Amino acid sequence: MSTDSASSQYQYWQQFTIQPSDLDYLANFLMERERPHTVDELARELVRYRQEQLTELARRSLSQGRVYHPAEAYHVGEQLIFPHLGNALGEVIAVRAGRNPEYEPFSVIKVQLEDDEREFVAELQHPHKLNELTLLPANEASPEEIFACCGDHIRSVLLEALEQDPQFVNVAHMWFLQGLLVEISPGSLNIAEAMLDMAGGGPMRTEELMEEIDLPPEVPEELRKFSLEYALLRDSRFDEVGPAGYALWYLRSLEPKEVLETPPLLQYVPIPYNRQVLDEAMLSLERRASDEWSELPATESPDESATIVLNYPHWRSGTLPLAPHVAHLFPTAHLANRIRFTFVDDDTGETFPGWVVRSGRYVYGLKDWFAAKQVLVGTLIDLRPGDEPGVIRIGVRPFRTQRGEWLRTVTVEKDNLLFEVTRVPVACEFDELAAVAVKNPDALDALRPQFSRASLEALLERAFSGLAGLSLQRAVHAMTLYSVLNLMRRVPPAPMLATLAVSPRYVSLGDDYWAYRGEK
């Protein structure tokens, strides 16, 4: 293919739009195949169909008219071909002068197309991309070449059209015709509910449910499965919780409470702040904090493993943050809000269930594991993909010595927090700046309603004054301050850092250390 021809070919597909006839063709295609297809499969089939159309249109059109270019002049009765409209053929039925001081002189032609009348510019002396189009030979690029160049655009416009057309329905990224689905009776759904109830709520694969549900055997199995999944999705009793690639079903009423409702300690009420005051050092600390509410973009080149510094709200809730730098490790590409997967203990090989809750930006299921590993606030949690989809390996690093370690400790005395340094048993490696031992977490949590009514500035002062007293220099590291602040209220690092930056009470000492102004 020549460079000019390739450019013309790809320009057509880069400007590709969906016509009603395209959806009619895909409906007939699905009807003939009798099985659901992915949007990629449908898009490739549509490319093949359009290429056949273009070949036929080009063959018919070559003898019927000339290609429309905005720079050229036309007369009434002339036949024109419009490559950017799929080589549509039209007749010029009127010509008038154009009116726009920026572009004059030019004319406007009215064209009768197959379905309607449209107006186009002509005799335009300014550059226009349509001047570069020629009749599009359909056989110059293969569907694979077209998809390599323009697949994202074709997929996007087709997906939008399918979602807006009520005759098409989808389940787990598969598409079919609603009118051809197998009817699933209320009794069949009751059987599915009973099976899941006997399984403790789930999870169960669609194929397992189908074993006890009578569906027409003459219907292809893929269509029977798709029809059952579509019916289950529309019934509020059932939740599809499988990782991307296959469906798993669970009874919503038997899902853990912490999956259906965000644990109280994780609930974040957004705090207004000026992100422009954050410098590069502050942004670096924000990334280090592993906070799910950070406004950081997802990593462009994600690592195959990641480490999380465990903060107090997640330590108490038995959860992990779905932070930007770790989200890619978990099955989050699925459309479902709640996704069930499997954790594997890196040390023992033990498996246990985990739940991704996308709306709350957390991962649930670690209470027992935290207790068994004797983790504390600030512990380093290592994550990496398992050997199979929907499996995450998790581990901690054994602490270097069996002796206790001197750590910041917080104790509740009436309505006050007492800060001190005490020797604490430690089983796992931790971030020294984030580590905090909490002697009576129940008493601390009882004070959270009181803390929730206080301003961020007041809580920051409370944490800063307590921590400053533990250092001869009365300096406090921002990571330590973030960790302690979250004992009282759920606060991401950025609002805290912005408050430090603009407050007249605090001064930066460098290396993320802060002091009261006048004490540096």
N, C-alpha and C positions, 0 to 999 in steps of 0.2 A: 504494500500500500504506500503511495506517495505521501510526503509530508502534508501537502495541501489537502489531499483527499482524506487522510487520517484526521486532520484538524476539523474538516467539515463533518465527518462521520461522528466524531466525539462531541462536537458542538451540539449536534441534534440530540444526543442522549443526555448531555448535561442540561438541556432545556426541556427534557422529556416531561410530558404531562399525561395524566390519565383521562381517557375519553370514555363516555358511557359504553361505547362498543367494546372497549377493552374489558370492562367488568362483565358484560354479557358473554364475551368469549371465555373468560375464566370460570363463570358459572357453568357453562356447558362443559368445559374441561373437567371441572370437579364432578359433575354429574356422570360423565363418561368413566372417569377413573374410579369412582365410588370409594374414595378414601381421602382423608384430610391431607393437606400439604402445608409445608412451611412457607413463609412469605418469600424466602429466597427461591424456593422451587417455583412458586407462582410467578415471581419476577422474571426468572430465566425463561419460563414458558411464554410469558408475555413478550419478552425480547424476541424470541423466535417467531412468534405470531406477527409482531410488528415488522420484522425483517421480511417476512413473506408478503405482507401488505405493501411495504415500500418497493419491493421488487416489481410487484404487479402495477402499482401506481406509476412508478418510473417508466415502465414499459408502455403504459397507456398514455402517459402525459407527454412523452417526448414529441409526439406528433400533434399534440393538442394545444400547446402554448409554450410560453417562455417563463423562466424562473423569475419570481418577483425580487427586485432589488430596490431599496428606497431611493437610490441615486438616479434611477431611470425614469423616462416619461412613458405614459401609457394613454391609450385612447379607448373610447366607448366601444364595446363589442369584443375587445381583445381578451383572449384566454390566458390566465396566469396560473402558475404553479407556486405553491407556498411550502418550501421545505420545512420551515419551522413549525408548520401545522400538520406534519406528517404527509407532506407532498399533496396537500389538499388542492383541488382544482376549482377555480372560480372565474367568473366573467365580470369584466369592468362594465358597470351600468351607469356611472356618472363620474365626471371630473370637475373639480372646482378649485379655485385659488385657496391656498392656505394662508392663515393669518397668525403670525407670531413674529414680532420684530427681531427676535434673536436669530431666527432661522430663515427669514425671507431672502430670496423668493423660493417658494416651493408650492406644490399642489397636493390635493387630497383626492384619492380615488375611492369610489364606493364599489364594493365587489360583492356579487351574489355568490355565496358559497353554497354547499349542499344543504345546510341546515338553517343558515341565517345570512343577513347582510352585515358586512363589516367595512370600516373605513381604514385606509392605509395611506401613509405619506408617500409622495413621489417627487421626483426632481429635487431631492434634498441634496444640497451641496456639502453638507457636514458629514464627517465619518459616521458610519453606523455598522454595527456588527452583522446585520442581515445582508449587507452587501457582499459578505464573504461566503454566503451559503450557495451551494450548488445542489442539483438533484442528487439525492442520497442513494447511491447503489447499496442495496441491502447486504450484498455478499462480501463486502470488503473487510469486515471485521467479524470475528466469531463471537458468539455469546460470551465466551470466557474472556476475550479481549475487552469487550464492552463492559463486562462486570468489573474487570480489574481497574478500568478507568472511571466508570460512572456508577458502580454498583450501589454505593451509599445513597446517591440521589434517587436512583430508580426504586430502591427498596423503601426509602422514606416516603415518596409520593404515592407508591402503591399501598403502603401500610395505612396512610392517612385516608385514602379512598376506601379501603376495605372497612376501616373502623366506622366510616360514615354511612356505609351502605347496609341497611338492616338485613339483607338477605345473607350476608356473610357473618359467621360467628367464629370465635377462636377459643381454644383451650391450650394453655402451655405452649403458645407460639405456633400452634397448628390451626389451619383454617379450613372451614367447610361450609356447606349451605344449610341454613337453619331448616328450610322446608324438607330436607331429606334426612334429618336426624331420626334415629329410632326413638319411638315414644317410650319414656321411662315412667312407669306407673308409681303412684304414691306407695303402693305395697312394696315395690322394689327398693325404694329409698328407705322404707322402714326396716327392711332386711339389712341394708347396709348399716343403718344406725345400730341395730342389734349386734351385728358382727363387730363393729368398732367398740361398742360398750363391753362386749365380752373380752376384747383385747385391751381393756383398761383405757380406752379412748383412742388407741392407735399406737403407732402409725401402721397403715396397711396400704399396699399398692392396689391400683385399680384392678389388676388381674386377679388378685385374691378375692376381691368383692364380687367379681364377675362369676366366680366359681359357684356361688350360691344364688345368683340372680338369673332368672330365665329370660334370655333375649333371643330374638329370631335367629336361628342358626344359619339361615340362608343369607343373612347380611354379613359382609366381610367383617372379620374380627376387629380391624382397625376402626371401622365405623361404629361398631358396637361399643368399643372402648371409649371413643370420642364422645358418643352420645351420653354414656353414663357419666363421664367426667363433666360434661356440660350441665347435666341435671344436678350433679352434686355441688357444683360451683354456685348454682342459683338457689340452693337450699341453705338457709342460715345455720342449720345444725352442723354443717360440715366445713372444715377448713382444709385447704390444700396447702401442705406445709413441706413438700418435698424440695430438695435442692434442685437447681436447674438441671434439666435432662430427663427427669421422670417425676411422676406425681405420687405423693404420699398423702393419705387422708387421715384426719383426726377429728374427733368429736370436740367441737368448740367448748362445750360445757365441761369437758374433762381436761382441758388444757390448764397448765399451772396458772394460778392467779397472777403471778409476776410476769407472765407472758401476755395475758389479756389486759393487764393494767400496769403501767409504768410504776415500779416501786417508788414510794414517797421520797426516799433520799436521792433518787436520780432525777426527780422532776426539776427542771430548770425554768425559771421565769426570766425571759430575756431582759438584760440590763443594757440600756442605751450607753454608748461610749463612742469616742472619736478614734477610729482605727488609724487615722493618719498620724497620730502621735507615737505609734509603735515603731521603734527603730529595728535594725536587723538583728541585734542581740535579743530583743524582746520576741521577735518572730521565731528566732531559733529556740528560745525557751518554750514558746507555745507549741512548737513541734515536739519537743522533748517531753512535754507534759502528757501527751497521749489523751487529750480530752476530746470527747465526741462532739462537743458543741463549739469547737474551734472553727473559725471561718477560713480554714486552710484548704487549698485545692488538693484533690487526690494526686498522689505521686504519679508523675508521668511514666517513670520506669520503675514500677514497684518491685521491691525485693521479694525473694522467695521465702523469707522469714522475717519476723518482726518481734520487737520486745515492747511490752507495755509496763509502765510504772503504775502500780496499783494505787488508786486513791481511796480515801475513806468511804465515800458513797458506794463505790463498787465492791469494796471489801465487805461492807455490811450487807449488801444486797445479793452477794454471790453472783456478780456479773462482771463483764468486761466492757470497756467502751468500744463502740464501733467507730473508732477514730479514723481520720482520713488515711493515715499511713498503714492501717491494718485491715480496712474494709475489704480490700481485694482478696484477702485470704479466706473470707467467709462467703458462703453462697448467698450473695445479695442481688444477683442479676435477675432473679425470678420476680414475677409480678406480685407475688403474695407478700403481705405485710409480715407474717410470721413464718419462719422457715426452720424446720427441725433438721438437725444434722448430728454427727457423732464426734465426740471428743475422744482422743486416745492419749492416755498418760505416757509421756515419752520414757519414763523410768520403768513403770511396771507393765505397760501394754494394756492396762485396764481400759475398757471403753465405757462411756456414759453419755447420755443425751445432752445436747445443747440446743438452744433456740436463738435464732437471730430475730430481733424485733426491730424492724427498720424504722417504724414511726418514732420509737423512743431512742434509737441510735445506741442500742446495747445488745449484749449477748448474755443470755441467762442460762443457768444450770450448774454453777460452780460452788454452791454453798458447802456441800460435803467435801469436795475436792480441796477447797481452801482450808477447811478444818483439818483434813488429813495431812496436808502439807505444812500446816502451822505457819501460813503466810501472815504477814502483817502489813500495815499501811506503808507503802514504799517498796514492797517486794517486786522484783523483776520477773515478769511472766513472759516466757518465750513461746512463740507460735510459729508453726510452719504447716504447709499442706500435707495431708496424708497421702497414702498410696492410691486411694480411690476418691472419686468425686464425692463431696459431702462429708469428708472426713478431715478433721483438723487435729494435728498433734500439738500437745501442750505440755509444758514442763517448767520446772524451777531449777535453779542452780544451788546445790548444797552449800551451806555456809562453811567457810574455811576452818572454823573451830567450833568445838562443842561448848565452849564457855559462853556465858552471857556477854552482851554487848552494851556499851553505854549509849543510850538513845534518848532523844527528846521524849518526854512523857507528859501526857495531859490527863489531869484528874479533875473531876467535877466536885466542887464544894459549894453546896446550896445552888445559887444561880451563877457562880463564878467558875472560871477555868483556871486551874493551877498548873503552871508550866515549870518543869524541872527536868533534870537529867538523871536517869536511874539505870541500873543494870537490868537488862531484859533478855530472856532466853530467845535465841534467834536460830531458825532452822534453814533459812534460805537467804541467798544474796539479795541485797536491797540497794536502792539509790540512797546514799547517805544524806543527801539534802532533802529528800522527800519522806524519809522514814519517820514515823511517829507511832509511839506506843500509846494506846488508849486503855486505861485501866478499867473503866466502867462505862462501856459504850451505851448500855441501856439508859443510864442517867444522862449521858450526853445527848442522846436522841430525844429524850424528854424535853430538852431545852430548845429544840429546833423551832417550835412555834414562836417562841420568844425571839430567836435569832431571825426568823423570817420577816418579822416586823421592823427590824433594824435596817438602816441604810447600809449600802456597801462600804461607805466611808467609815461608819461606826464599827462595823465588823472588822475592817482592815486595821483600824486603830487598836481594837481589842487584841487581835492576833499579833500585831507588830510589837505592842508594848510587852506582851508576855514573852515573845521570842527574844526581844532585844535584851531582856534581863538575863538571858542564858549566855551572853557573850560579853567578854571584857570590853570589846570594841563597840558593843551595842549595835552591831551590824547584822542585818537579816538578809539571807539569800531569797530571791524571788520564788525559787522552786519550793523552799521551805514554807514561805508565806502562803503560796497557793495550796499546798498540802494541808496546812492548818486551817486556812479559811474554809476549806471544804468539810472540815469537821462540823462547822456551824451552819453552812448553807451551800447549796450547789452553785458554784461560781466557776466559769471557765477562766483560763489565765488572762485572756485579752482584756476584759473589763477591769480586772485587778491591775494589770500593768498600765493601762491607760490612766487609771485613777492615781497611781503612783507618779506617773509622768507629769500630770497637770497639778497635783496637789502642792501647795506651798509648804506642807509639813515634812515632806520627804526629799532626800537628795540622793542621786545615784553615785555610788563609789566606784563603779566599773565592775566588770565580771559578774553582773547580775546581783550585786550586793547593794543594799539600800540602808540609809540611816536617817534618823531624825535630823532635820536641818539645824545646824548649829552644833551637832555632835560629831561631825566628820573629823 
